Amino acid sequence: MQAQVKTWGNSQGIRIPREVLQEADISVDDILDVKVSNGMITLVKPFRHKTLEERAAEYDGKLNLDGEFDWGERVGREIW
């Protein structure tokens, strides 16, 4: 695939097809790290930890707890 560099205000830019963005899991307004090495430009979506609210929303308010969990024998000064 090829893309053409175009003038965009006082800068330059390229348009990235929707299919490419979907495959890379990149959405509009996402922040990307730009790296240049040996004449190549690399765009990387940085890792971001989810907030507690984002994590809770994934469970839809339902935590499926199956009772107690066996962590094994204690190895230090834990109190059971």
BAVEX-934612 format. One record per atom (N, C-alpha, C): residue number from 1; atom name; residue in three letters; x, y, z. Coordinates in steps of 0.001 Angstrom, whole numbers, plus 500000, padded with zeros to 6 digits. Layout:
BEGIN
{NUM CA ala {X Y Z}}
...
//
This chain:
BEGIN
{1 N met {500850 498831 500000}}
{1 CA met {500000 500000 500000}}
{1 C met {500894 501230 500000}}
{2 N gln {500460 502243 499310}}
{2 CA gln {501199 503492 499270}}
{2 C gln {500306 504621 499740}}
{3 N ala {500925 505671 500259}}
{3 CA ala {500209 506871 500674}}
{3 C ala {501029 508066 500212}}
{4 N gln {500351 509155 499930}}
{4 CA gln {501030 510351 499439}}
{4 C gln {501050 511403 500539}}
{5 N val {502196 512046 500691}}
{5 CA val {502341 513129 501663}}
{5 C val {501699 514375 501058}}
{6 N lys {500834 515027 501820}}
{6 CA lys {500130 516220 501354}}
{6 C lys {500312 517352 502359}}
{7 N thr {500163 518571 501878}}
{7 CA thr {500200 519738 502753}}
{7 C thr {498922 519784 503568}}
{8 N trp {499095 520075 504864}}
{8 CA trp {497951 520165 505770}}
{8 C trp {498197 521387 506651}}
{9 N gly {497686 522522 506255}}
{9 CA gly {497989 523771 506941}}
{9 C gly {499464 524094 506753}}
{10 N asn {500173 524338 507841}}
{10 CA asn {501604 524597 507783}}
{10 C asn {502416 523321 507964}}
{11 N ser {501755 522172 507989}}
{11 CA ser {502433 520895 508188}}
{11 C ser {502170 520001 506986}}
{12 N gln {502611 518768 507096}}
{12 CA gln {502326 517765 506090}}
{12 C gln {501685 516570 506779}}
{13 N gly {500944 515784 506009}}
{13 CA gly {500303 514628 506599}}
{13 C gly {499986 513590 505555}}
{14 N ile {499606 512412 506017}}
{14 CA ile {499131 511352 505141}}
{14 C ile {497812 510853 505709}}
{15 N arg {496996 510297 504843}}
{15 CA arg {495741 509694 505288}}
{15 C arg {495946 508194 505358}}
{16 N ile {495471 507620 506444}}
{16 CA ile {495606 506177 506649}}
{16 C ile {494222 505561 506476}}
{17 N pro {494084 504584 505589}}
{17 CA pro {492764 503977 505352}}
{17 C pro {492171 503357 506616}}
{18 N arg {490854 503389 506696}}
{18 CA arg {490119 502873 507854}}
{18 C arg {490468 501417 508145}}
{19 N glu {490606 500614 507097}}
{19 CA glu {490909 499197 507286}}
{19 C glu {492246 499000 507996}}
{20 N val {493218 499828 507659}}
{20 CA val {494537 499736 508294}}
{20 C val {494430 500121 509767}}
{21 N leu {493681 501183 510052}}
{21 CA leu {493507 501613 511439}}
{21 C leu {492767 500555 512253}}
{22 N gln {491758 499939 511673}}
{22 CA gln {491017 498895 512382}}
{22 C gln {491917 497708 512677}}
{23 N glu {492736 497318 511713}}
{23 CA glu {493637 496187 511917}}
{23 C glu {494658 496477 513016}}
{24 N ala {495056 497750 513131}}
{24 CA ala {496031 498143 514150}}
{24 C ala {495356 498540 515462}}
{25 N asp {494025 498454 515535}}
{25 CA asp {493247 498834 516722}}
{25 C asp {493516 500289 517107}}
{26 N ile {493494 501174 516110}}
{26 CA ile {493697 502605 516324}}
{26 C ile {492409 503312 515952}}
{27 N ser {491965 504225 516826}}
{27 CA ser {490741 504978 516603}}
{27 C ser {491073 506451 516397}}
{28 N val {490092 507190 515878}}
{28 CA val {490247 508633 515718}}
{28 C val {490528 509253 517086}}
{29 N asp {491441 510178 517143}}
{29 CA asp {491868 510907 518346}}
{29 C asp {492755 510094 519274}}
{30 N asp {493125 508855 518914}}
{30 CA asp {494111 508117 519709}}
{30 C asp {495461 508837 519623}}
{31 N ile {496227 508759 520681}}
{31 CA ile {497570 509320 520713}}
{31 C ile {498547 508228 520299}}
{32 N leu {499466 508543 519393}}
{32 CA leu {500455 507582 518928}}
{32 C leu {501856 508104 519200}}
{33 N asp {502767 507204 519518}}
{33 CA asp {504180 507548 519618}}
{33 C asp {504764 507498 518215}}
{34 N val {505529 508516 517833}}
{34 CA val {506165 508571 516517}}
{34 C val {507654 508354 516721}}
{35 N lys {508191 507344 516028}}
{35 CA lys {509609 507031 516135}}
{35 C lys {510220 507061 514744}}
{36 N val {511421 507610 514626}}
{36 CA val {512132 507657 513360}}
{36 C val {513454 506938 513538}}
{37 N ser {513725 505985 512654}}
{37 CA ser {514964 505218 512734}}
{37 C ser {515369 504781 511330}}
{38 N asn {516577 505109 510957}}
{38 CA asn {517104 504714 509645}}
{38 C asn {516174 505091 508494}}
{39 N gly {515632 506296 508538}}
{39 CA gly {514777 506772 507460}}
{39 C gly {513379 506191 507454}}
{40 N met {513006 505447 508501}}
{40 CA met {511666 504870 508588}}
{40 C met {510890 505524 509728}}
{41 N ile {509630 505823 509466}}
{41 CA ile {508735 506389 510477}}
{41 C ile {507851 505262 510995}}
{42 N thr {507801 505113 512319}}
{42 CA thr {506970 504090 512937}}
{42 C thr {505974 504764 513865}}
{43 N leu {504710 504403 513733}}
{43 CA leu {503659 504891 514620}}
{43 C leu {503269 503761 515553}}
{44 N val {503302 504017 516863}}
{44 CA val {503018 502980 517850}}
{44 C val {501977 503496 518832}}
{45 N lys {500946 502686 519042}}
{45 CA lys {499952 503014 520057}}
{45 C lys {500530 502626 521409}}
{46 N pro {500771 503603 522293}}
{46 CA pro {501398 503272 523580}}
{46 C pro {500452 502495 524489}}
{47 N phe {501043 501685 525369}}
{47 CA phe {500259 500941 526346}}
{47 C phe {499710 501908 527382}}
{48 N arg {498456 501749 527710}}
{48 CA arg {497832 502595 528731}}
{48 C arg {497051 501696 529671}}
{49 N his {497324 501856 530953}}
{49 CA his {496570 501096 531944}}
{49 C his {495136 501587 531966}}
{50 N lys {494202 500674 532135}}
{50 CA lys {492796 501042 532230}}
{50 C lys {492507 501593 533618}}
{51 N thr {491562 502522 533671}}
{51 CA thr {491139 503048 534960}}
{51 C thr {490253 502006 535647}}
{52 N leu {490035 502178 536929}}
{52 CA leu {489162 501274 537676}}
{52 C leu {487763 501274 537071}}
{53 N glu {487292 502462 536657}}
{53 CA glu {485960 502563 536067}}
{53 C glu {485889 501772 534760}}
{54 N glu {486944 501843 533923}}
{54 CA glu {486962 501097 532665}}
{54 C glu {486973 499597 532925}}
{55 N arg {487731 499178 533920}}
{55 CA arg {487790 497753 534244}}
{55 C arg {486448 497257 534777}}
{56 N ala {485806 498046 535647}}
{56 CA ala {484516 497647 536214}}
{56 C ala {483449 497579 535122}}
{57 N ala {483505 498485 534148}}
{57 CA ala {482522 498493 533069}}
{57 C ala {482599 497217 532230}}
{58 N glu {483786 496642 532111}}
{58 CA glu {483943 495391 531355}}
{58 C glu {483176 494236 532003}}
{59 N tyr {482969 494301 533309}}
{59 CA tyr {482268 493241 534023}}
{59 C tyr {480781 493532 534149}}
{60 N asp {480345 494658 533645}}
{60 CA asp {478931 495026 533680}}
{60 C asp {478367 494932 535093}}
{61 N gly {479211 495223 536084}}
{61 CA gly {478769 495209 537468}}
{61 C gly {478597 493834 538059}}
{62 N lys {478988 492791 537326}}
{62 CA lys {478801 491431 537816}}
{62 C lys {480150 490731 537935}}
{63 N leu {480579 490507 539139}}
{63 CA leu {481799 489746 539370}}
{63 C leu {481396 488316 539681}}
{64 N asn {481832 487402 538873}}
{64 CA asn {481480 485993 539071}}
{64 C asn {482493 485344 540009}}
{65 N leu {482208 485446 541285}}
{65 CA leu {483086 484855 542282}}
{65 C leu {482625 483431 542553}}
{66 N asp {483531 482502 542470}}
{66 CA asp {483195 481092 542650}}
{66 C asp {483473 480615 544068}}
{67 N gly {483425 481494 545007}}
{67 CA gly {483715 481103 546378}}
{67 C gly {485150 481438 546738}}
{68 N glu {485726 480636 547598}}
{68 CA glu {487083 480895 548052}}
{68 C glu {488099 480443 547017}}
{69 N phe {489265 481062 547087}}
{69 CA phe {490352 480708 546175}}
{69 C phe {491518 480209 547002}}
{70 N asp {492080 479092 546636}}
{70 CA asp {493204 478514 547371}}
{70 C asp {494511 479088 546831}}
{71 N trp {495184 479873 547651}}
{71 CA trp {496453 480481 547256}}
{71 C trp {497627 479575 547602}}
{72 N gly {497375 478419 548167}}
{72 CA gly {498458 477512 548536}}
{72 C gly {498908 477755 549963}}
{73 N glu {499969 477090 550332}}
{73 CA glu {500500 477236 551685}}
{73 C glu {501174 478582 551850}}
{74 N arg {501172 479092 553067}}
{74 CA arg {501831 480360 553303}}
{74 C arg {503341 480177 553197}}
{75 N val {504023 481208 552802}}
{75 CA val {505469 481116 552596}}
{75 C val {506240 482113 553462}}
{76 N gly {505549 482933 554161}}
{76 CA gly {506211 483940 554999}}
{76 C gly {505496 484069 556328}}
{77 N arg {505248 485310 556696}}
{77 CA arg {504586 485562 557980}}
{77 C arg {503121 485948 557785}}
{78 N glu {502496 485480 556674}}
{78 CA glu {501092 485792 556453}}
{78 C glu {500252 485175 557559}}
{79 N ile {499119 485791 557806}}
{79 CA ile {498169 485244 558789}}
{79 C ile {496946 484802 558004}}
{80 N trp {496572 483513 558163}}
{80 CA trp {495401 482992 557452}}
{80 C trp {494203 483078 558359}}
//
